[in-house]
């Protein structure tokens, strides 16, 4: 389901080492079914190679009640 951003977000990234990082983001999204929602994302990432990374994130969504969604992702880019 597509969602539209509110046009901006606030993000903070902390580099623990050249390969390991932590990130926090706060943004607003608007979906056709759920209306406007604010959410926060806490993320830990690790880059085992120059063109790949693993990320673990927790999406904290505030829509009538607070929900958490955990995501694990492995990304490879060329």
KAURUR-V830546 format. One record per residue. N is the residue number from 1. PSI is psi as a letter, one per 20 degrees, with the letter a starting at -180 (999 if undefined). BURIAL is 1 if it has 16 or more other ideal C-beta (glycine too) atoms within 10 Angstrom, else 0. Layout:
# KAURUR-V830546
N|PSI|BURIAL, N|PSI|BURIAL
This chain:
# KAURUR-V830546
1|p|0, 2|q|0, 3|q|0, 4|q|0, 5|q|0, 6|i|0, 7|i|0, 8|r|0, 9|r|0, 10|p|0, 11|q|0, 12|p|0, 13|p|0, 14|p|0, 15|o|0, 16|g|0, 17|r|0, 18|h|0, 19|i|0, 20|p|0, 21|q|1, 22|q|0, 23|q|1, 24|p|0, 25|q|1, 26|p|0, 27|r|1, 28|p|0, 29|q|1, 30|o|0, 31|q|0, 32|h|0, 33|h|0, 34|i|0, 35|a|0, 36|p|0, 37|p|1, 38|q|0, 39|q|1, 40|q|1, 41|p|1, 42|p|0, 43|p|1, 44|p|0, 45|q|1, 46|p|0, 47|n|1, 48|h|0, 49|r|0, 50|h|0, 51|k|0, 52|q|0, 53|q|1, 54|p|0, 55|q|1, 56|p|0, 57|q|1, 58|o|0, 59|o|0, 60|o|0, 61|p|1, 62|n|0, 63|q|0, 64|g|0, 65|r|0, 66|p|0, 67|q|0, 68|p|0, 69|p|0, 70|p|0, 71|p|0, 72|p|0, 73|q|0, 74|p|0, 75|p|0, 76|p|0, 77|q|0, 78|999|0
